[in-house]
Structure formats: structure tokens, C-alpha cells
């Protein structure tokens, strides 16, 4: 007979939705709001950076060289990948809460430093911008495994998927906020410092005050992170870490008694039984882990990798695609600040109409439909719409057809977010053992960021080398691969974390060993 689950964990699994659930969503979610803002706001100002620092006196308004553009867009992802691996591992070693504050303060400091990039010549500005965006990404990376793990370990099993997805859905509001801040800042500077279009006055179209625009937009990302630091520090450590990893049943019961407002028994003897029973202590690089969870980790990492190739390519370079089809006017017909405004307006519209609704469709339906079905459906429709854009690409570039292109392009965002962009974040926080949960989520997320780097670095060269049409076809094929790798990922709907991770099964094996010894 299997050992009973700890009372404190059972209490969390069956708890009714309470105020502390929503508090946890907001506290963890504001980190993701900041993450998305910081990662995607750079795409709003790259054209402006080109005009400010790389105008060569020709009839071209100035644009970032391919290598500089790739570095600025991709360096934060390099930092994020490293942060996901490091803080994911640290979250399992030191505890979720202790590491949580470190990531947030790193994000605050580096957001401010990004906007204060030193020097006036192009090289010094770009080098310091890349340096601070790397460390900003490092802090953002830690937020992925920690936020997902904390939310999964706080949630009840009935609505756990919705709670984790709601934390991730704050990304949509972060992308939206980035566009809105850029619209507001550029509108203010347009009013204060009017300038002619580039084609009328090459030099006068970029006023010196435009240098403040990109700095303010980047620095604004520090505010939401700073606002939630106090509340993060007040959150108790999760009961699953305290009980199952730190082996302190008394502290876990005490913390959750306050949170749930019920009396919970400490049950220290059950923790001692689990410690002496064995079978529940295999490591990440053990044969036992490979046997139990190896394919699961391959599945979560591969699907996230494939998704992010397409998703981040779309997000970071949508301004180039919109310019190519004529939805954003040619650069020479605008002044520098007006171009920021037009790009921000286009990206905000996409976020408002497709990105944000897609996230919240997932929140509403993930515990009814299930993670597996939503992920399959998302990859399928992303593939369909990518091919629908790519195959008749010339048709979409003709006058009068741009709105159709934008609608189809928006639908790929919708099904990314009502699909694998949300589920790849949710599932790794549910299916691995507590002592390896943060690490495995970090590995899966890091694989995703490797995909984002492929998208960020590769899209620039693909766009210039093989054209946008062929690049869209490649992204569609990537989505097809994501569809098939989804079959390696188990469904976790309605199951407890211990049931999904196999920790209940480990207890059974441990007890069988005890009985044989007796």
C-alpha cells in the first residue's frame, strides 16, 4: 500500500481558489510583464538607433548593420538562456523564494543601465547596450523557471494550468505596454520637437532629442519590476520545496496554514520515512531519470526550441515584414520619431487584437481542453497560416491586399499564444520531481531561447539572403516539426504534481523495499 500524501500537499491540491492564488499570479506575473517588455521593446527602437548612429549622409535614412542588429536583438536571449540554466539549478538548490529576489533586482538595475548606455560614438553605445542587455537577459532568464515552479507548487490541481498560464499571459500585457509606452513617448517628443520627413531634410529629420526617446523606452522596464520586489520578498517558500526538498515538514505546514487559513499537521514522520526509504533521490544525470523522464525532457525542450524559432522571428522582425508589404510607410517619408510612433502603433495593434486574446483563451480553456490538445492545435494552425502567407506572398504585397496579410499574420500570433507558446511554459512546471522541477523547467526554457537566438540571428540573414517568402516557408516547416514532437509530452490535466512526476510511484517502490527488508 502506498504511503499517503503529505497533508500540506493534499491541502494545496484540493484548496478552493482563494485570494492568495490571485496574489501569487500578480506577483509572479509582473515579472513576466517586465520580461516581455524588456525583451520586445528593443524591436521598437532599432530603426531609430540606425538613424541616430549609422546615417552615412546618403539617401538612406540609416539602419543598423546586420551584425549590429543581430547582436542587439539576440544578446538578451544569450543572457536569458544562461540565466534560465543557472537560476533554474539554483532554485532547486537554494529554494525558489531566496533566488526570486535576485533575478528581479538584476532586471531593475540592467533596465536602467540599458538606457544609460555610455558614450556618443556608435561603437561605445552599441557595446555598452549589448553588455547591459546581456545581464538584463540573465535576470529575465531566472524568472522563467522560478515563476512557473512557484505558481505550479502554490496552485490546486483543478485550476493549476490556468494559474500558470495566467502568469505567462502577463507577457501579452508586457508586449502591449511596450508599444503603448513607445507611442506615448514618441507622441510627446513629436509635439515638442517637430521635424520634417527624411526626404525633405536628411539631417533635420532626426532631431538630437530623439536620442532620449529610445533611452526612456528601455528604462521604463525597471518600474514594474521595482514595484513588485517588496511583495516577492513577502511570499513564503513553496510547501513542496520546503517539505519534499528541504525536508522541513513543520515549516511547510506553518507557512501553508497561514496562506490557506486552515490548521495543517506537520507530519514530520512521513518526511523521515521518505528519506530512509530511498528510491526518491535520483539525480538529473542518473539512469533512473533518463528512464522515467528522459523523453519528457526531450519533448518539452524540443517543442519549446522549435516554437521560439518561429515566434521570436515573427515578433522581433514584424516591423520589417510590415514595411515590406507596405503597411508601414517607407522610412524616407517619415522623420525619426514619427517612424518609432508608426512601428509602435502597428505592433500594439497586433498585440491587442491577437497576442493578448490568444494568451487568455489558453487561460480559459487549458484545464478543460488539456495541454496536449491546445499545443497540437496551435502548431497545426500556425503551420496553416504561415503557408497561407508564404505561398501566395506576391499577392499579399499588391496594393489593397495588405489588410488580409495583417489579419493572417495576426492569426499566427493568436494560435501561437492559444497554443504552444503558453503550453511549453506550463507543462515543464508540472511533470518533473520537486527536487528537479526548477532545473528541468530551466533546461526546457533555455532550449526555447536557443530557438529564439536562431530566430533573432538567422532571420536577418535569411530575410536578406533568401527573401521573406522563403523565410516564412521555413518557419512553417519548423511548426510542422513542433507538431510531431508534441507527442513526446504527457498530458497533466487534473493530476497532482506528485502523480505526474512519479513521486507517488517512488514512495510505493520505497515502501516495497522496506517490506522486503522486514
URQUIQUI-V524866 format. One record per residue. RES is the residue in one letter. PSI is psi in radians with two decimals (NA if undefined). OMEGA is omega as a letter, one per 30 degrees, with the letter a starting at -180 (none if undefined). Layout:
res->[RES	RES]
psi->[PSI	PSI]
omega->[OMEGA	OMEGA]
//
This chain:
res->[X	X	X	X	X	X	X	X	X	X	X	X	X	X	X	X	X	X	X	X	X	X	X	X	X	X	X	X	X	X	X	X	X	X	X	X	X	X	X	X	X	X	X	X	X	X	X	X	X	X	X	X	X	X	X	X	X	X	X	X	X	X	X	X	X	X	X	X	X	X	X	X	X	X	X	X	X	X	X	X	X	X	X	X	X	X	X	X	X	X	X	X	X	X	X	X	X	X	X	X	X	X	X	X	X	X	X	X	X	X	X	X	X	X	X	X	X	X	X	X	X	X	X	X	X	X	X	X	X	X	X	X	X	X	X	X	X	X	X	X	X	X	X	X	X	X	X	X	X	X	X	X	X	X	X	X	X	X	X	X	X	X	X	X	X	X	X	X	X	X	X	X	X	X	X	X	X	X	X	X	X	X	X	X	X	X	X	X	X	X	X	X	X	X	X	X	X	X	X	X	X	X	X	X	X	X	X	X	X	X	X	X	X	X	X	X	X	X	X	X	X	X	X	X	X	X	X	X	X	X	X	X	X	X	X	X	X	X	X	X	X	X	X	X	X	X	X	X	X	X	X	X	X	X	X	X	X	X	X	X	X	X	X	X	X	X	X	X	X	X	X	X	X	X	X	X	X	X	X	X	X	X	X	X	X	X	X	X	X	X	X	X	X	X	X	X	X	X	X	X	X	X	X	X	X	X	X	X	X	X	X	X	X	X	X	X	X	X	X	X	X	X	X	X	X	X	X	X	X	X	X	X	X	X	X	X	X	X	X	X	X	X	X	X	X	X	X	X	X	X	X	X	X	X	X	X	X	X	X	X	X	X	X	X	X	X	X	X	X	X	X	X	X	X	X	X	X	X	X	X	X	X	X	X	X	X	X	X	X	X	X	X	X	X	X	X	X	X	X	X	X	X	X	X	X	X	X	X	X	X	X	X	X	X	X	X	X	X	X	X	X	X	X	X	X	X	X	X	X	X	X	X	X	X	X	X	X	X	X	X	X	X	X	X	X	X	X	X	X	X	X	X	X	X	X	X	X	X	X	X	X	X	X	X	X	X	X	X	X	X	X	X	X	X	X	X	X	X	X	X	X	X	X	X	X	X	X	X	X	X	X	X	X	X	X	X	X	X	X	X	X	X	X	X	X	X	X	X	X	X	X	X	X	X	X	X	X	X]
psi->[2.38	2.60	2.52	2.60	2.57	2.44	-0.66	-0.63	-0.66	-0.68	-0.68	-0.70	-0.65	0.03	2.43	2.70	2.16	3.07	-0.64	-0.49	-0.82	-0.62	-0.77	-0.69	-0.79	-0.79	-0.81	-0.65	-0.58	-0.47	-0.75	-0.57	-0.84	-0.72	-0.90	-0.73	-0.88	-0.67	-0.66	-0.29	-0.38	-0.56	-0.36	-0.41	0.03	-0.65	-0.71	-0.74	-0.67	-0.76	-0.71	-0.74	-0.19	0.39	2.22	0.22	0.03	-2.97	0.02	2.24	-0.24	2.25	2.73	2.37	2.66	-0.74	-0.64	-0.75	-0.78	-0.73	-0.81	-0.72	-0.56	-0.34	-0.59	-0.58	-0.62	-0.80	-0.71	-0.76	-0.84	-0.72	-0.65	-0.76	-0.81	-0.92	-0.48	-0.81	-0.76	-0.58	-0.53	-0.42	-0.76	-0.23	2.61	-0.80	-0.76	-0.58	-0.42	-0.74	-0.60	-0.80	-0.69	-0.77	-0.60	-0.71	-0.73	-0.90	-0.76	-0.46	-0.81	-0.76	-0.56	-0.69	-0.23	0.37	2.27	2.74	2.99	-0.40	2.64	-0.77	-0.82	-0.68	-0.81	-0.68	-0.82	-0.62	-0.79	-0.69	-0.87	-0.54	-0.46	-0.86	-0.50	-0.79	-0.63	-0.76	-0.73	-0.70	-0.68	-0.46	-0.53	-1.11	-0.60	-0.80	-0.78	-0.78	-0.79	-0.80	-0.70	-0.62	-0.31	-0.48	2.81	2.81	-0.36	-0.70	0.36	-0.75	-0.74	-0.68	-0.78	-0.73	-0.59	-0.66	-0.82	-0.56	-0.34	-0.29	-0.73	-0.75	-0.55	-0.75	-0.75	-0.76	-0.67	-0.83	-0.72	-0.71	-0.74	-0.69	-0.83	-0.85	-0.81	-0.62	-0.76	-0.81	-0.55	-0.72	-0.68	-0.55	1.25	2.54	2.65	2.88	2.75	-0.70	-0.33	-0.61	1.74	-0.87	-0.76	-0.28	-0.34	1.68	2.60	-0.54	-0.26	-0.39	-0.48	-0.47	-0.95	-0.57	-0.76	-0.75	-0.78	-0.70	-0.44	-0.45	-0.30	-0.47	-0.91	-0.61	-0.76	-0.64	-0.47	-0.01	-0.82	-0.76	-0.59	-0.69	-0.36	-0.30	2.33	2.76	2.59	2.53	-0.58	-0.68	-0.84	-0.74	-0.84	-0.48	-0.93	-0.24	0.66	1.45	-0.61	-0.79	-0.71	-0.79	-0.71	-0.81	-0.82	-0.43	-0.70	-0.73	-0.82	-0.21	0.77	2.83	2.19	2.30	2.50	-0.73	0.89	-0.48	-0.55	-0.65	-0.73	-0.70	-0.76	-0.65	-0.74	-0.36	-0.47	-3.11	-0.17	0.51	0.29	2.62	3.10	-0.61	0.34	2.79	-0.59	-0.71	-0.77	-0.73	-0.76	-0.75	0.09	-0.88	-0.59	-0.78	-0.69	-0.74	-0.85	-0.68	-0.76	-0.78	-0.66	-0.71	-0.86	-0.72	-0.84	-0.40	-0.87	-0.76	-0.80	-0.54	-0.82	-0.81	-0.84	-0.51	0.32	-0.51	-0.65	-0.69	-0.75	-0.61	-0.72	-0.63	-0.02	0.19	-0.60	2.29	2.78	2.53	-0.61	-0.28	0.02	2.78	3.05	-0.81	-0.62	-0.60	-0.73	-0.77	-0.81	-0.72	-0.79	-0.69	-0.74	-0.80	-0.57	-0.69	-0.74	-0.79	-0.75	-0.69	-0.40	-0.80	-0.95	-0.86	-0.65	-0.78	-0.81	-0.39	-0.72	-0.80	-0.76	-0.56	-0.15	-0.59	-0.05	-0.89	-0.64	2.69	-0.76	-0.84	-0.71	-0.69	-0.77	-0.83	-0.75	-0.86	-0.68	-0.89	-0.54	-0.71	-0.83	-0.85	-0.54	-0.78	-0.64	-0.48	-0.69	-0.79	-0.86	0.72	-0.71	-0.67	-0.69	-0.35	-0.19	2.64	2.29	-0.23	-0.01	-0.63	-0.70	-0.73	-0.82	-0.69	-0.82	-0.71	-0.69	-0.63	-0.53	-0.64	-0.74	-0.82	-0.26	-0.76	-0.58	1.07	-2.41	-0.44	-0.54	-0.80	-0.57	-0.43	-0.66	-0.87	-0.76	-0.33	-0.04	-0.43	-0.03	2.74	2.68	-0.68	-0.22	0.07	-0.86	-0.69	-0.84	-0.64	-0.71	-0.70	-0.78	-0.80	-0.67	-0.64	-0.69	-0.77	-0.50	-0.69	-0.70	-0.66	-0.69	-0.75	-0.81	-0.78	-0.68	-0.58	-0.67	-0.81	-0.60	-0.76	-0.75	-0.54	-0.82	-0.06	2.82	-0.67	-0.88	-0.55	-0.72	-0.65	-0.75	-0.76	-0.61	-0.72	-0.68	-0.72	-0.61	-0.77	-0.73	-0.65	-0.82	-0.60	-0.30	-0.45	-0.17	-0.17	2.21	2.76	2.30	0.17	2.23	0.08	2.64	2.77	-0.67	-0.61	-0.76	-0.72	-0.22	0.16	-0.50	-0.74	-0.65	-0.67	-0.67	-0.76	-0.72	-0.72	-0.63	-0.69	-0.81	-0.78	-0.66	-0.68	-0.74	NA]
omega->[a	l	l	l	l	a	a	l	l	l	l	a	a	a	l	l	a	a	a	l	a	l	l	l	a	a	l	a	l	l	l	l	a	l	a	l	a	a	a	a	a	a	l	a	a	l	l	l	l	l	a	a	a	l	a	l	a	l	l	a	a	l	a	l	a	a	l	l	l	a	a	a	a	a	l	l	l	l	a	l	l	l	l	l	a	a	l	l	a	l	l	a	a	a	a	a	a	a	a	a	a	a	a	a	l	l	a	a	a	l	l	a	l	l	a	a	a	l	l	l	a	a	a	l	a	l	a	l	l	l	a	l	l	a	l	l	l	l	l	a	l	a	a	a	a	l	a	a	l	a	a	a	l	a	l	a	a	a	a	a	a	a	l	l	l	l	a	a	l	l	a	l	l	l	l	l	l	l	a	l	l	l	a	a	a	l	l	a	l	l	a	a	a	a	l	l	a	a	l	a	a	a	a	a	l	a	a	a	l	l	l	a	a	a	l	a	a	a	a	a	l	a	a	l	a	a	a	a	a	a	l	a	l	a	l	l	a	a	a	l	a	a	a	a	l	l	l	a	a	a	l	l	a	a	a	l	l	a	a	a	l	l	a	a	a	l	a	a	l	l	l	l	a	a	a	a	a	l	a	a	a	a	a	a	a	l	a	l	a	a	a	a	a	a	l	a	l	a	a	a	a	a	l	l	a	l	a	l	a	a	a	l	a	a	a	a	l	l	l	l	a	l	a	a	l	a	l	a	l	a	a	l	a	l	a	a	l	l	l	a	a	l	a	a	l	a	l	l	l	a	a	a	a	a	a	l	a	l	a	l	l	l	a	a	a	a	l	a	a	a	a	a	a	a	l	a	a	l	a	a	l	l	a	a	l	l	l	l	a	a	l	a	a	l	a	a	a	a	l	a	a	a	l	l	a	l	l	l	l	a	l	l	a	a	l	a	l	a	a	a	l	a	l	l	a	a	a	l	a	a	a	a	a	a	l	a	a	l	a	l	l	l	l	a	l	l	l	a	l	l	l	l	l	l	a	a	a	a	a	a	l	a	a	a	a	l	a	a	a	l	l	l	l	l	l	l	l	l	l	l	l	l	a	l	l	a	l	a	a	l	a	a	l	a	l	l	a	l	a	a	a	a	l	l	l	l	l	l	l	a	l	l	l	a	l	l	l	none]
//
